Structures are given as C-alpha cells and as structure tokens.
Amino acid sequence: LMSIKSAYENFKDPNQVKPWDVLNPKKGHVEGDVYRHRMSICDACPELFKLTNQCKECLCIMPLKASLSDAECPLGKWGKDV
C-alpha cells in the first residue's frame, strides 16, 4: 500500500499524471468504451475504496484519473492504451 508520503513523491514526478490534470485543457481525455473499461476494472479491484471511489494504492479518485488518456493503474491493471 502506498503511503501518503510516497503518493506525494509520485505527484512531484513530472512524468506522472496528477489529480488536477483533469482540469487541464491541454491533457487528453478518454471517453466511452475506454473509460467504462477502466472503471469496470477499478470497480472490481479490492484496492478501490468504494465509499469515495479512491484507490488505496495511488490515493487518486478513480473516476477522475480513469478519464485521463495518459493515466495508468498503479497496479498495472490498465494503462494508456486501455
């Protein structure tokens, strides 16, 4: 399980998707089947805290993260191409 400190370190990495990227008009977004596929994987994952839709591994709110085209699951369950 990722600690808050390691999640913060991850957010400082310029190559990692940040939660606030969802507000950046320059960032690509996925829609439709890709988004639904990503969220179906997250919904079935034991690392999803369902009350807040937050991943216990990366601490991201998954409906937001899953909408970003550059996002990847921290457990490798889906990536930029899925």
Stockholm file with secondary structure:
# STOCKHOLM 1.0

chainA/1-82         LMSIKSAYENFKDPNQVKPWDVLNPKKGHVEGDVYRHRMSICDACPELFKLTNQCKECLCIMPLKASLSDAECPLGKWGKDV
#=GR chainA/1-82 SS CCCHHHHHHHHHCTTSCCGGGGGCTTSCBCCHHHHHHHHHHHHHCTTEETTTTEETTTCCBHHHHTTBTTCCCTTSSSCTTC
#=GC SS_cons        CCCHHHHHHHHHCTTSCCGGGGGCTTSCBCCHHHHHHHHHHHHHCTTEETTTTEETTTCCBHHHHTTBTTCCCTTSSSCTTC
//
